[in-house]
Amino acid sequence: MVEQIRERLQQALDPVALEVLDEGHKHAGHANEGKGHYHVRIVSAAFAGQLPIKRHRLVYAALQGLMDNGIHALSIDAKVPGE
């Protein structure tokens, strides 16, 4: 799943920096034993001039289909180069 997330974000947002972390281990005891919990750190010029909510929407749009099929929770740190 990490690789699928990385590939989709790479294609959609052409980031200069991208890190996708599987954080399921932090959620042991939750539904499905924490499976499907991820954190994304992404730096892309595509976020220039966008409020944080719009940046998150761009990430969610790139991951369409995965949000209901493998991703249970997603935390996002979305920046533009230089931030």
Gaussian input, Z-matrix of N, CA and C with variables (Angstrom, degrees):
# hf/3-21g

backbone

0 1
 N
 C     1     B1
 C     2     B2     1     A1
 N     3     B3     2     A2     1     D1
 C     4     B4     3     A3     2     D2
 C     5     B5     4     A4     3     D3
 N     6     B6     5     A5     4     D4
 C     7     B7     6     A6     5     D5
 C     8     B8     7     A7     6     D6
 N     9     B9     8     A8     7     D7
 C    10    B10     9     A9     8     D8
 C    11    B11    10    A10     9     D9
 N    12    B12    11    A11    10    D10
 C    13    B13    12    A12    11    D11
 C    14    B14    13    A13    12    D12
 N    15    B15    14    A14    13    D13
 C    16    B16    15    A15    14    D14
 C    17    B17    16    A16    15    D15
 N    18    B18    17    A17    16    D16
 C    19    B19    18    A18    17    D17
 C    20    B20    19    A19    18    D18
 N    21    B21    20    A20    19    D19
 C    22    B22    21    A21    20    D20
 C    23    B23    22    A22    21    D21
 N    24    B24    23    A23    22    D22
 C    25    B25    24    A24    23    D23
 C    26    B26    25    A25    24    D24
 N    27    B27    26    A26    25    D25
 C    28    B28    27    A27    26    D26
 C    29    B29    28    A28    27    D27
 N    30    B30    29    A29    28    D28
 C    31    B31    30    A30    29    D29
 C    32    B32    31    A31    30    D30
 N    33    B33    32    A32    31    D31
 C    34    B34    33    A33    32    D32
 C    35    B35    34    A34    33    D33
 N    36    B36    35    A35    34    D34
 C    37    B37    36    A36    35    D35
 C    38    B38    37    A37    36    D36
 N    39    B39    38    A38    37    D37
 C    40    B40    39    A39    38    D38
 C    41    B41    40    A40    39    D39
 N    42    B42    41    A41    40    D40
 C    43    B43    42    A42    41    D41
 C    44    B44    43    A43    42    D42
 N    45    B45    44    A44    43    D43
 C    46    B46    45    A45    44    D44
 C    47    B47    46    A46    45    D45
 N    48    B48    47    A47    46    D46
 C    49    B49    48    A48    47    D47
 C    50    B50    49    A49    48    D48
 N    51    B51    50    A50    49    D49
 C    52    B52    51    A51    50    D50
 C    53    B53    52    A52    51    D51
 N    54    B54    53    A53    52    D52
 C    55    B55    54    A54    53    D53
 C    56    B56    55    A55    54    D54
 N    57    B57    56    A56    55    D55
 C    58    B58    57    A57    56    D56
 C    59    B59    58    A58    57    D57
 N    60    B60    59    A59    58    D58
 C    61    B61    60    A60    59    D59
 C    62    B62    61    A61    60    D60
 N    63    B63    62    A62    61    D61
 C    64    B64    63    A63    62    D62
 C    65    B65    64    A64    63    D63
 N    66    B66    65    A65    64    D64
 C    67    B67    66    A66    65    D65
 C    68    B68    67    A67    66    D66
 N    69    B69    68    A68    67    D67
 C    70    B70    69    A69    68    D68
 C    71    B71    70    A70    69    D69
 N    72    B72    71    A71    70    D70
 C    73    B73    72    A72    71    D71
 C    74    B74    73    A73    72    D72
 N    75    B75    74    A74    73    D73
 C    76    B76    75    A75    74    D74
 C    77    B77    76    A76    75    D75
 N    78    B78    77    A77    76    D76
 C    79    B79    78    A78    77    D77
 C    80    B80    79    A79    78    D78
 N    81    B81    80    A80    79    D79
 C    82    B82    81    A81    80    D80
 C    83    B83    82    A82    81    D81
 N    84    B84    83    A83    82    D82
 C    85    B85    84    A84    83    D83
 C    86    B86    85    A85    84    D84
 N    87    B87    86    A86    85    D85
 C    88    B88    87    A87    86    D86
 C    89    B89    88    A88    87    D87
 N    90    B90    89    A89    88    D88
 C    91    B91    90    A90    89    D89
 C    92    B92    91    A91    90    D90
 N    93    B93    92    A92    91    D91
 C    94    B94    93    A93    92    D92
 C    95    B95    94    A94    93    D93
 N    96    B96    95    A95    94    D94
 C    97    B97    96    A96    95    D95
 C    98    B98    97    A97    96    D96
 N    99    B99    98    A98    97    D97
 C   100   B100    99    A99    98    D98
 C   101   B101   100   A100    99    D99
 N   102   B102   101   A101   100   D100
 C   103   B103   102   A102   101   D101
 C   104   B104   103   A103   102   D102
 N   105   B105   104   A104   103   D103
 C   106   B106   105   A105   104   D104
 C   107   B107   106   A106   105   D105
 N   108   B108   107   A107   106   D106
 C   109   B109   108   A108   107   D107
 C   110   B110   109   A109   108   D108
 N   111   B111   110   A110   109   D109
 C   112   B112   111   A111   110   D110
 C   113   B113   112   A112   111   D111
 N   114   B114   113   A113   112   D112
 C   115   B115   114   A114   113   D113
 C   116   B116   115   A115   114   D114
 N   117   B117   116   A116   115   D115
 C   118   B118   117   A117   116   D116
 C   119   B119   118   A118   117   D117
 N   120   B120   119   A119   118   D118
 C   121   B121   120   A120   119   D119
 C   122   B122   121   A121   120   D120
 N   123   B123   122   A122   121   D121
 C   124   B124   123   A123   122   D122
 C   125   B125   124   A124   123   D123
 N   126   B126   125   A125   124   D124
 C   127   B127   126   A126   125   D125
 C   128   B128   127   A127   126   D126
 N   129   B129   128   A128   127   D127
 C   130   B130   129   A129   128   D128
 C   131   B131   130   A130   129   D129
 N   132   B132   131   A131   130   D130
 C   133   B133   132   A132   131   D131
 C   134   B134   133   A133   132   D132
 N   135   B135   134   A134   133   D133
 C   136   B136   135   A135   134   D134
 C   137   B137   136   A136   135   D135
 N   138   B138   137   A137   136   D136
 C   139   B139   138   A138   137   D137
 C   140   B140   139   A139   138   D138
 N   141   B141   140   A140   139   D139
 C   142   B142   141   A141   140   D140
 C   143   B143   142   A142   141   D141
 N   144   B144   143   A143   142   D142
 C   145   B145   144   A144   143   D143
 C   146   B146   145   A145   144   D144
 N   147   B147   146   A146   145   D145
 C   148   B148   147   A147   146   D146
 C   149   B149   148   A148   147   D147
 N   150   B150   149   A149   148   D148
 C   151   B151   150   A150   149   D149
 C   152   B152   151   A151   150   D150
 N   153   B153   152   A152   151   D151
 C   154   B154   153   A153   152   D152
 C   155   B155   154   A154   153   D153
 N   156   B156   155   A155   154   D154
 C   157   B157   156   A156   155   D155
 C   158   B158   157   A157   156   D156
 N   159   B159   158   A158   157   D157
 C   160   B160   159   A159   158   D158
 C   161   B161   160   A160   159   D159
 N   162   B162   161   A161   160   D160
 C   163   B163   162   A162   161   D161
 C   164   B164   163   A163   162   D162
 N   165   B165   164   A164   163   D163
 C   166   B166   165   A165   164   D164
 C   167   B167   166   A166   165   D165
 N   168   B168   167   A167   166   D166
 C   169   B169   168   A168   167   D167
 C   170   B170   169   A169   168   D168
 N   171   B171   170   A170   169   D169
 C   172   B172   171   A171   170   D170
 C   173   B173   172   A172   171   D171
 N   174   B174   173   A173   172   D172
 C   175   B175   174   A174   173   D173
 C   176   B176   175   A175   174   D174
 N   177   B177   176   A176   175   D175
 C   178   B178   177   A177   176   D176
 C   179   B179   178   A178   177   D177
 N   180   B180   179   A179   178   D178
 C   181   B181   180   A180   179   D179
 C   182   B182   181   A181   180   D180
 N   183   B183   182   A182   181   D181
 C   184   B184   183   A183   182   D182
 C   185   B185   184   A184   183   D183
 N   186   B186   185   A185   184   D184
 C   187   B187   186   A186   185   D185
 C   188   B188   187   A187   186   D186
 N   189   B189   188   A188   187   D187
 C   190   B190   189   A189   188   D188
 C   191   B191   190   A190   189   D189
 N   192   B192   191   A191   190   D190
 C   193   B193   192   A192   191   D191
 C   194   B194   193   A193   192   D192
 N   195   B195   194   A194   193   D193
 C   196   B196   195   A195   194   D194
 C   197   B197   196   A196   195   D195
 N   198   B198   197   A197   196   D196
 C   199   B199   198   A198   197   D197
 C   200   B200   199   A199   198   D198
 N   201   B201   200   A200   199   D199
 C   202   B202   201   A201   200   D200
 C   203   B203   202   A202   201   D201
 N   204   B204   203   A203   202   D202
 C   205   B205   204   A204   203   D203
 C   206   B206   205   A205   204   D204
 N   207   B207   206   A206   205   D205
 C   208   B208   207   A207   206   D206
 C   209   B209   208   A208   207   D207
 N   210   B210   209   A209   208   D208
 C   211   B211   210   A210   209   D209
 C   212   B212   211   A211   210   D210
 N   213   B213   212   A212   211   D211
 C   214   B214   213   A213   212   D212
 C   215   B215   214   A214   213   D213
 N   216   B216   215   A215   214   D214
 C   217   B217   216   A216   215   D215
 C   218   B218   217   A217   216   D216
 N   219   B219   218   A218   217   D217
 C   220   B220   219   A219   218   D218
 C   221   B221   220   A220   219   D219
 N   222   B222   221   A221   220   D220
 C   223   B223   222   A222   221   D221
 C   224   B224   223   A223   222   D222
 N   225   B225   224   A224   223   D223
 C   226   B226   225   A225   224   D224
 C   227   B227   226   A226   225   D225
 N   228   B228   227   A227   226   D226
 C   229   B229   228   A228   227   D227
 C   230   B230   229   A229   228   D228
 N   231   B231   230   A230   229   D229
 C   232   B232   231   A231   230   D230
 C   233   B233   232   A232   231   D231
 N   234   B234   233   A233   232   D232
 C   235   B235   234   A234   233   D233
 C   236   B236   235   A235   234   D234
 N   237   B237   236   A236   235   D235
 C   238   B238   237   A237   236   D236
 C   239   B239   238   A238   237   D237
 N   240   B240   239   A239   238   D238
 C   241   B241   240   A240   239   D239
 C   242   B242   241   A241   240   D240
 N   243   B243   242   A242   241   D241
 C   244   B244   243   A243   242   D242
 C   245   B245   244   A244   243   D243
 N   246   B246   245   A245   244   D244
 C   247   B247   246   A246   245   D245
 C   248   B248   247   A247   246   D246

   B1=1.4548
   B2=1.5382
   B3=1.3302
   B4=1.4585
   B5=1.5293
   B6=1.3079
   B7=1.4642
   B8=1.5311
   B9=1.3332
   B10=1.4681
   B11=1.5227
   B12=1.3186
   B13=1.4648
   B14=1.5243
   B15=1.3201
   B16=1.4667
   B17=1.5341
   B18=1.3237
   B19=1.4685
   B20=1.5193
   B21=1.3187
   B22=1.4699
   B23=1.5241
   B24=1.3244
   B25=1.4589
   B26=1.5234
   B27=1.3146
   B28=1.4654
   B29=1.5294
   B30=1.3125
   B31=1.4691
   B32=1.5191
   B33=1.3123
   B34=1.4605
   B35=1.5251
   B36=1.3409
   B37=1.4578
   B38=1.5303
   B39=1.3211
   B40=1.4628
   B41=1.5363
   B42=1.3313
   B43=1.4640
   B44=1.5284
   B45=1.3441
   B46=1.4541
   B47=1.5259
   B48=1.3265
   B49=1.4626
   B50=1.5216
   B51=1.3291
   B52=1.4665
   B53=1.5196
   B54=1.3270
   B55=1.4566
   B56=1.5230
   B57=1.3148
   B58=1.4634
   B59=1.5197
   B60=1.3203
   B61=1.4517
   B62=1.5202
   B63=1.3197
   B64=1.4634
   B65=1.5202
   B66=1.3176
   B67=1.4564
   B68=1.5199
   B69=1.3215
   B70=1.4534
   B71=1.5114
   B72=1.3257
   B73=1.4681
   B74=1.5294
   B75=1.3169
   B76=1.4602
   B77=1.5293
   B78=1.3207
   B79=1.4550
   B80=1.5219
   B81=1.3112
   B82=1.4677
   B83=1.5214
   B84=1.3096
   B85=1.4587
   B86=1.5175
   B87=1.3259
   B88=1.4695
   B89=1.5269
   B90=1.2966
   B91=1.4651
   B92=1.5213
   B93=1.3037
   B94=1.4644
   B95=1.5226
   B96=1.3364
   B97=1.4677
   B98=1.5231
   B99=1.3152
   B100=1.4594
   B101=1.5121
   B102=1.3161
   B103=1.4636
   B104=1.5208
   B105=1.3094
   B106=1.4551
   B107=1.5129
   B108=1.3435
   B109=1.4607
   B110=1.5292
   B111=1.3376
   B112=1.4650
   B113=1.5203
   B114=1.3265
   B115=1.4619
   B116=1.5219
   B117=1.3286
   B118=1.4643
   B119=1.5259
   B120=1.3241
   B121=1.4688
   B122=1.5190
   B123=1.3422
   B124=1.4601
   B125=1.5252
   B126=1.3227
   B127=1.4597
   B128=1.5236
   B129=1.3462
   B130=1.4570
   B131=1.5219
   B132=1.3206
   B133=1.4661
   B134=1.5293
   B135=1.3195
   B136=1.4673
   B137=1.5318
   B138=1.3272
   B139=1.4666
   B140=1.5253
   B141=1.3231
   B142=1.4640
   B143=1.5208
   B144=1.3322
   B145=1.4568
   B146=1.5167
   B147=1.3347
   B148=1.4628
   B149=1.5339
   B150=1.3164
   B151=1.4602
   B152=1.5238
   B153=1.3339
   B154=1.4648
   B155=1.5307
   B156=1.3036
   B157=1.4711
   B158=1.5287
   B159=1.3248
   B160=1.4635
   B161=1.5229
   B162=1.3225
   B163=1.4634
   B164=1.5316
   B165=1.3156
   B166=1.4667
   B167=1.5220
   B168=1.3203
   B169=1.4721
   B170=1.5214
   B171=1.3183
   B172=1.4708
   B173=1.5329
   B174=1.3244
   B175=1.4658
   B176=1.5262
   B177=1.3303
   B178=1.4738
   B179=1.5285
   B180=1.3194
   B181=1.4700
   B182=1.5259
   B183=1.3292
   B184=1.4651
   B185=1.5210
   B186=1.3279
   B187=1.4706
   B188=1.5203
   B189=1.3200
   B190=1.4645
   B191=1.5258
   B192=1.3188
   B193=1.4546
   B194=1.5191
   B195=1.3225
   B196=1.4666
   B197=1.5238
   B198=1.3288
   B199=1.4587
   B200=1.5293
   B201=1.2971
   B202=1.4609
   B203=1.5189
   B204=1.3150
   B205=1.4610
   B206=1.5270
   B207=1.3280
   B208=1.4532
   B209=1.5132
   B210=1.3314
   B211=1.4669
   B212=1.5164
   B213=1.3246
   B214=1.4667
   B215=1.5269
   B216=1.3390
   B217=1.4597
   B218=1.5302
   B219=1.3289
   B220=1.4562
   B221=1.5205
   B222=1.3215
   B223=1.4552
   B224=1.5247
   B225=1.3182
   B226=1.4573
   B227=1.5261
   B228=1.3188
   B229=1.4599
   B230=1.5313
   B231=1.3403
   B232=1.4585
   B233=1.5243
   B234=1.3244
   B235=1.4579
   B236=1.5222
   B237=1.3432
   B238=1.4550
   B239=1.5275
   B240=1.3210
   B241=1.4579
   B242=1.5396
   B243=1.3017
   B244=1.4679
   B245=1.5029
   B246=1.3140
   B247=1.4718
   B248=1.5203
   A1=110.64
   A2=117.47
   A3=120.61
   A4=110.04
   A5=116.65
   A6=120.10
   A7=111.41
   A8=117.75
   A9=120.52
   A10=110.48
   A11=116.52
   A12=120.83
   A13=109.68
   A14=116.14
   A15=121.44
   A16=111.00
   A17=117.31
   A18=121.19
   A19=111.99
   A20=116.95
   A21=119.83
   A22=112.04
   A23=116.08
   A24=119.29
   A25=110.79
   A26=116.63
   A27=120.97
   A28=110.37
   A29=116.68
   A30=121.22
   A31=112.16
   A32=116.97
   A33=120.76
   A34=113.81
   A35=117.06
   A36=119.44
   A37=114.55
   A38=118.38
   A39=123.57
   A40=111.87
   A41=117.11
   A42=119.78
   A43=112.79
   A44=114.85
   A45=120.44
   A46=110.17
   A47=116.23
   A48=122.59
   A49=107.87
   A50=115.37
   A51=120.03
   A52=109.20
   A53=115.16
   A54=121.56
   A55=107.51
   A56=115.92
   A57=121.70
   A58=107.09
   A59=115.98
   A60=121.48
   A61=111.16
   A62=116.53
   A63=122.28
   A64=106.65
   A65=117.30
   A66=121.87
   A67=112.65
   A68=117.16
   A69=121.19
   A70=113.14
   A71=117.06
   A72=120.60
   A73=112.28
   A74=118.10
   A75=122.01
   A76=112.13
   A77=116.80
   A78=121.17
   A79=112.29
   A80=117.04
   A81=120.80
   A82=108.35
   A83=115.73
   A84=121.07
   A85=113.41
   A86=116.38
   A87=119.84
   A88=108.86
   A89=115.65
   A90=120.36
   A91=109.15
   A92=117.34
   A93=123.63
   A94=112.81
   A95=117.23
   A96=122.28
   A97=112.61
   A98=117.33
   A99=121.29
   A100=114.87
   A101=117.96
   A102=120.04
   A103=109.87
   A104=115.66
   A105=120.45
   A106=114.88
   A107=118.50
   A108=122.02
   A109=108.78
   A110=116.16
   A111=120.81
   A112=110.64
   A113=114.42
   A114=121.73
   A115=107.78
   A116=115.62
   A117=122.05
   A118=109.01
   A119=115.19
   A120=122.37
   A121=105.13
   A122=115.49
   A123=119.52
   A124=109.63
   A125=115.56
   A126=122.81
   A127=106.59
   A128=115.66
   A129=120.06
   A130=110.85
   A131=115.81
   A132=121.03
   A133=110.76
   A134=117.87
   A135=121.64
   A136=111.79
   A137=117.31
   A138=121.34
   A139=112.89
   A140=118.33
   A141=121.57
   A142=110.64
   A143=115.12
   A144=121.04
   A145=114.71
   A146=117.83
   A147=121.71
   A148=110.99
   A149=116.06
   A150=120.89
   A151=108.96
   A152=118.31
   A153=120.26
   A154=114.34
   A155=118.79
   A156=120.86
   A157=110.71
   A158=117.36
   A159=121.58
   A160=110.50
   A161=117.58
   A162=121.16
   A163=110.17
   A164=115.80
   A165=120.00
   A166=110.95
   A167=116.48
   A168=119.71
   A169=111.48
   A170=117.69
   A171=120.98
   A172=110.45
   A173=116.70
   A174=120.60
   A175=109.96
   A176=116.59
   A177=120.07
   A178=111.57
   A179=117.26
   A180=120.23
   A181=110.58
   A182=116.56
   A183=120.40
   A184=111.52
   A185=116.44
   A186=121.49
   A187=112.94
   A188=116.13
   A189=120.70
   A190=110.30
   A191=115.91
   A192=121.44
   A193=112.67
   A194=116.66
   A195=119.84
   A196=111.38
   A197=116.78
   A198=119.98
   A199=111.34
   A200=117.97
   A201=121.41
   A202=111.80
   A203=116.52
   A204=119.99
   A205=110.39
   A206=116.58
   A207=120.62
   A208=114.40
   A209=117.09
   A210=119.62
   A211=108.03
   A212=115.36
   A213=121.29
   A214=110.36
   A215=115.84
   A216=121.31
   A217=108.41
   A218=115.29
   A219=120.52
   A220=108.92
   A221=116.59
   A222=120.24
   A223=107.41
   A224=116.15
   A225=121.40
   A226=110.10
   A227=115.30
   A228=123.60
   A229=105.28
   A230=116.21
   A231=122.13
   A232=110.21
   A233=115.97
   A234=122.54
   A235=110.85
   A236=115.12
   A237=120.26
   A238=107.26
   A239=118.07
   A240=119.52
   A241=110.16
   A242=115.74
   A243=120.87
   A244=114.01
   A245=118.57
   A246=120.41
   A247=109.70
   D1=-39.22
   D2=179.13
   D3=-56.96
   D4=-43.68
   D5=-178.93
   D6=-67.08
   D7=-37.35
   D8=177.41
   D9=-63.90
   D10=-43.72
   D11=178.32
   D12=-60.77
   D13=-48.00
   D14=-179.16
   D15=-58.96
   D16=-46.98
   D17=-178.64
   D18=-61.71
   D19=-44.51
   D20=-178.54
   D21=-65.47
   D22=-42.60
   D23=179.82
   D24=-67.59
   D25=-37.57
   D26=177.84
   D27=-60.92
   D28=-46.08
   D29=-178.78
   D30=-67.31
   D31=-43.42
   D32=-172.69
   D33=-79.94
   D34=-35.73
   D35=-169.67
   D36=-120.70
   D37=-1.63
   D38=176.77
   D39=42.09
   D40=58.62
   D41=-175.61
   D42=-70.46
   D43=152.49
   D44=172.63
   D45=-88.52
   D46=-18.22
   D47=174.67
   D48=-147.47
   D49=139.06
   D50=-178.37
   D51=-152.02
   D52=128.65
   D53=175.62
   D54=-134.87
   D55=128.25
   D56=177.74
   D57=-121.36
   D58=120.63
   D59=-177.63
   D60=-115.20
   D61=134.01
   D62=172.50
   D63=-85.46
   D64=112.26
   D65=-176.96
   D66=-106.28
   D67=21.92
   D68=-179.47
   D69=-57.07
   D70=-34.53
   D71=-178.85
   D72=-62.93
   D73=-24.34
   D74=179.33
   D75=-77.92
   D76=-10.09
   D77=-173.38
   D78=-120.25
   D79=26.17
   D80=177.58
   D81=-57.72
   D82=137.21
   D83=-177.97
   D84=96.17
   D85=-14.04
   D86=175.19
   D87=-80.80
   D88=174.94
   D89=176.84
   D90=-52.30
   D91=137.37
   D92=-179.01
   D93=60.54
   D94=22.93
   D95=178.58
   D96=56.65
   D97=33.03
   D98=175.84
   D99=84.13
   D100=0.88
   D101=-179.49
   D102=-62.08
   D103=140.55
   D104=176.26
   D105=90.39
   D106=11.37
   D107=177.59
   D108=-97.31
   D109=123.10
   D110=-176.41
   D111=-134.95
   D112=155.74
   D113=173.54
   D114=-127.41
   D115=133.39
   D116=179.56
   D117=-118.86
   D118=128.42
   D119=168.70
   D120=-113.67
   D121=119.98
   D122=-175.10
   D123=-138.36
   D124=136.17
   D125=176.55
   D126=-121.85
   D127=119.59
   D128=-176.00
   D129=-148.98
   D130=141.28
   D131=174.68
   D132=-65.33
   D133=-19.32
   D134=178.90
   D135=-62.57
   D136=-18.30
   D137=-179.34
   D138=-89.50
   D139=-3.48
   D140=-176.89
   D141=-57.35
   D142=131.10
   D143=178.32
   D144=75.67
   D145=3.68
   D146=-177.18
   D147=-100.57
   D148=138.66
   D149=172.43
   D150=-68.92
   D151=158.41
   D152=-179.63
   D153=-52.48
   D154=-39.35
   D155=-179.00
   D156=-63.46
   D157=-39.31
   D158=178.25
   D159=-68.42
   D160=-37.45
   D161=176.39
   D162=-61.36
   D163=-44.77
   D164=178.69
   D165=-63.17
   D166=-40.22
   D167=178.37
   D168=-62.38
   D169=-36.86
   D170=177.07
   D171=-64.27
   D172=-40.02
   D173=177.30
   D174=-65.18
   D175=-47.91
   D176=179.27
   D177=-60.37
   D178=-39.18
   D179=179.00
   D180=-62.86
   D181=-39.67
   D182=178.99
   D183=-65.75
   D184=-27.01
   D185=-177.26
   D186=-100.75
   D187=14.52
   D188=-179.90
   D189=-51.73
   D190=134.41
   D191=-178.49
   D192=95.34
   D193=-32.33
   D194=177.08
   D195=-84.47
   D196=-25.10
   D197=-177.66
   D198=-63.83
   D199=-28.61
   D200=178.10
   D201=-103.36
   D202=0.57
   D203=-173.71
   D204=-141.31
   D205=68.43
   D206=176.47
   D207=127.00
   D208=-32.12
   D209=177.84
   D210=-101.47
   D211=118.16
   D212=177.75
   D213=-93.50
   D214=-40.61
   D215=-179.45
   D216=-144.17
   D217=141.71
   D218=-178.03
   D219=-138.66
   D220=123.14
   D221=171.38
   D222=-105.25
   D223=142.38
   D224=-170.77
   D225=-129.45
   D226=132.02
   D227=170.43
   D228=-120.49
   D229=99.88
   D230=-173.99
   D231=-113.96
   D232=121.19
   D233=-176.73
   D234=-129.80
   D235=162.86
   D236=169.84
   D237=-98.98
   D238=157.62
   D239=178.15
   D240=-54.00
   D241=134.06
   D242=-179.69
   D243=96.73
   D244=-12.16
   D245=178.15
   D246=-84.40

